[in-house]
Amino acid sequence: MRGKIWIYIEQIDPDALGLLYKLQSLREDKKNDISAIISTDCDPAPVFLRGARNIYRLLGKGDERKISGQIAALCREHTPDVIIFLATISSRNIAAMVAAELKTGLSADCTNIALRNDNILVQTRPAFGGSIFADIICEHRRPQIATVRPGIFLSGNNSFSEGAEMGEIINVPESGDEAFTCLLKVLNTGLQPLSAAKIVLSGGKGIGSTEGMRLLEKLAALTGAAVGASRSSVSAGYAQYGYQVGLTGQIIRPDVYVAFGISGAAQHLIGMEDAKTIIAVNTDRKAPIFEYADIGIVSDWKPIVQKLITVVEKKKMAVSVH
Ligand SMILES: Cc1cc2nc3c(=O)[nH]c(=O)nc-3n(C[C@H](O)[C@H](O)[C@H](O)COP(=O)(O)OP(=O)(O)OC[C@H]3O[C@@H](n4cnc5c(N)ncnc54)[C@H](O)[C@@H]3O)c2cc1C
């Protein structure tokens, strides 16, 4: 059975080219077609050289919502069997929106992929904190969509596909405003640059509501900090996934990490334990986070944050008056 395998390339870099190179190895006797979806700015030449037969070039400077609309429309027209994305912050948002739009499955953060003879994609990813590797398949819905961790498949500069030839470049016009608003509420990160921030104010389940998280955002905006979150607070809908710190979120090393209402589970600690100074605010004096904190405050988080906001706002006003 001839399969159509697609890859979305956000930018030409070793991770993207490595993944493309890996996809070639899924082409048994070249029976599968590999096509790439690239942004307007990407150079198509290295993509063709690494085995893509066709290139769909997305026109316009679309945001993630528009790009996912363009990709979903392409899928409806050309019915690919598989689309692979690199698990970058932007591409995984796009992959999730495409999967939701096409009502198909998505395996996030895979560490390996293989293609069975019947064109079923075997998507391998760590589970239960990395203690096992699960093989996931999406038997009935198409396309099968997976994101693959950057850095897993690398190719040298010279790893070109044998018999590579320049194929067709198909320009894809910008799509209109598809109604992804609902999903965007969850996924659209409008990210604070968490990875680069010197100070991170992070909210856990103990924050208790989205309003609580807005209060943290207000303090962060006033102090030039970024906002982080635990997985439980993301799952509860208080924070966007882009804020998540930890094993399945971002690993960060800020100068100061302040954990409000976060218990200190191992999967969270992995993401922030290398911060230079850790401050924890928690009502439970036995919360594990206190074992890792340089400064621990046993208290409800809210009055502390409200007081900080008042103090910082007063200071700012005093500075602007003088
Ligand atoms: C495979 C796997 C991957 C995971 N990846 C991640 C990850 O990337 N990141 C992550 O964070 N977690 C991850 N988890 C989940 C993790 O195990 C914990 O469940 C999660 O970190 C708990 O989040 P939390 O501390 O916000 O919530 P809880 O454990 O529920 O803790 C809430 C805390 O808030 C305190 N609190 C309550 N009210 C207040 C108040 N008013 N003021 C102050 N404190 C208050 C409580 O005392 C408690 O300590 C993962 C789990 C698994 C199995």
The ligand as a Tripos MOL2 file, in Angstrom:
@<TRIPOS>MOLECULE
LIG
   53    58     1     0     0
SMALL
NO_CHARGES

@<TRIPOS>ATOM
      1 C1          4.3050   11.2500   33.6010 C.3       1 LIG1
      2 C2          4.0000   12.4450   34.4500 C.ar      1 LIG1
      3 C3          4.4700   13.6620   34.0400 C.ar      1 LIG1
      4 C4          4.2100   14.7960   34.8220 C.ar      1 LIG1
      5 N1          4.7190   15.9890   34.4120 N.ar      1 LIG1
      6 C5          4.5420   17.0730   35.2180 C.ar      1 LIG1
      7 C6          5.1180   18.3220   34.8790 C.ar      1 LIG1
      8 O1          5.7450   18.5020   33.8210 O.2       1 LIG1
      9 N2          4.9460   19.3540   35.7150 N.ar      1 LIG1
     10 C7          4.2310   19.2370   36.8870 C.ar      1 LIG1
     11 O2          4.0950   20.2410   37.6200 O.2       1 LIG1
     12 N3          3.6730   18.0650   37.2150 N.ar      1 LIG1
     13 C8          3.7980   16.9920   36.4150 C.ar      1 LIG1
     14 N4          3.1930   15.8290   36.7560 N.ar      1 LIG1
     15 C9          2.2130   15.8390   37.8660 C.3       1 LIG1
     16 C10         2.8400   15.7780   39.2470 C.3       1 LIG1
     17 O3          3.0340   14.4460   39.6220 O.3       1 LIG1
     18 C11         1.9100   16.4600   40.2840 C.3       1 LIG1
     19 O4          0.6470   15.8680   40.2330 O.3       1 LIG1
     20 C12         1.7630   17.9650   40.0700 C.3       1 LIG1
     21 O5          3.0140   18.5730   39.9320 O.3       1 LIG1
     22 C13         1.0400   18.5530   41.2830 C.3       1 LIG1
     23 O6          0.7790   19.9090   41.0260 O.3       1 LIG1
     24 P1          0.5060   20.9030   42.2340 P.3       1 LIG1
     25 O7          1.6730   20.8880   43.1470 O.co2     1 LIG1
     26 O8          0.0980   22.1820   41.6590 O.co2     1 LIG1
     27 O9         -0.8070   20.2800   42.8800 O.3       1 LIG1
     28 P2         -0.9990   19.5410   44.2640 P.3       1 LIG1
     29 O10        -0.0870   18.3970   44.4040 O.co2     1 LIG1
     30 O11        -2.4570   19.2820   44.3690 O.co2     1 LIG1
     31 O12        -0.5630   20.6150   45.3390 O.3       1 LIG1
     32 C14        -1.2460   21.7930   45.6130 C.3       1 LIG1
     33 C15        -0.5390   22.4680   46.7590 C.3       1 LIG1
     34 O13        -1.1360   23.7210   47.0050 O.3       1 LIG1
     35 C16        -1.1590   23.9400   48.4060 C.3       1 LIG1
     36 N5         -2.2100   24.8970   48.6640 N.ar      1 LIG1
     37 C17        -3.5540   24.7160   48.6360 C.ar      1 LIG1
     38 N6         -4.1920   25.8840   48.8720 N.ar      1 LIG1
     39 C18        -3.2290   26.8310   49.0400 C.ar      1 LIG1
     40 C19        -3.2670   28.2210   49.3020 C.ar      1 LIG1
     41 N7         -4.4320   28.9020   49.3950 N.pl3     1 LIG1
     42 N8         -2.0960   28.8870   49.4270 N.ar      1 LIG1
     43 C20        -0.9060   28.2260   49.3160 C.ar      1 LIG1
     44 N9         -0.8280   26.9060   49.0900 N.ar      1 LIG1
     45 C21        -1.9680   26.2090   48.9240 C.ar      1 LIG1
     46 C22        -1.4050   22.5720   48.9880 C.3       1 LIG1
     47 O14        -0.9440   22.5130   50.3210 O.3       1 LIG1
     48 C23        -0.5770   21.6860   48.0620 C.3       1 LIG1
     49 O15         0.7390   21.5030   48.5370 O.3       1 LIG1
     50 C24         3.4470   14.6860   36.0050 C.ar      1 LIG1
     51 C25         2.9730   13.4410   36.4080 C.ar      1 LIG1
     52 C26         3.2420   12.3340   35.6410 C.ar      1 LIG1
     53 C27         2.7320   10.9940   36.1100 C.3       1 LIG1
@<TRIPOS>BOND
     1     1     2 1
     2     2     3 ar
     3     2    52 ar
     4     3     4 ar
     5     4     5 ar
     6     4    50 ar
     7     5     6 ar
     8     6     7 ar
     9     6    13 1
    10     7     8 2
    11     7     9 ar
    12     9    10 ar
    13    10    11 2
    14    10    12 ar
    15    12    13 ar
    16    13    14 ar
    17    14    15 1
    18    14    50 ar
    19    15    16 1
    20    16    17 1
    21    16    18 1
    22    18    19 1
    23    18    20 1
    24    20    21 1
    25    20    22 1
    26    22    23 1
    27    23    24 1
    28    24    25 2
    29    24    26 1
    30    24    27 1
    31    27    28 1
    32    28    29 2
    33    28    30 1
    34    28    31 1
    35    31    32 1
    36    32    33 1
    37    33    34 1
    38    33    48 1
    39    34    35 1
    40    35    36 1
    41    35    46 1
    42    36    37 ar
    43    36    45 ar
    44    37    38 ar
    45    38    39 ar
    46    39    40 ar
    47    39    45 ar
    48    40    41 1
    49    40    42 ar
    50    42    43 ar
    51    43    44 ar
    52    44    45 ar
    53    46    47 1
    54    46    48 1
    55    48    49 1
    56    50    51 ar
    57    51    52 ar
    58    52    53 1
@<TRIPOS>SUBSTRUCTURE
     1 LIG1         1 GROUP 0 **** ****
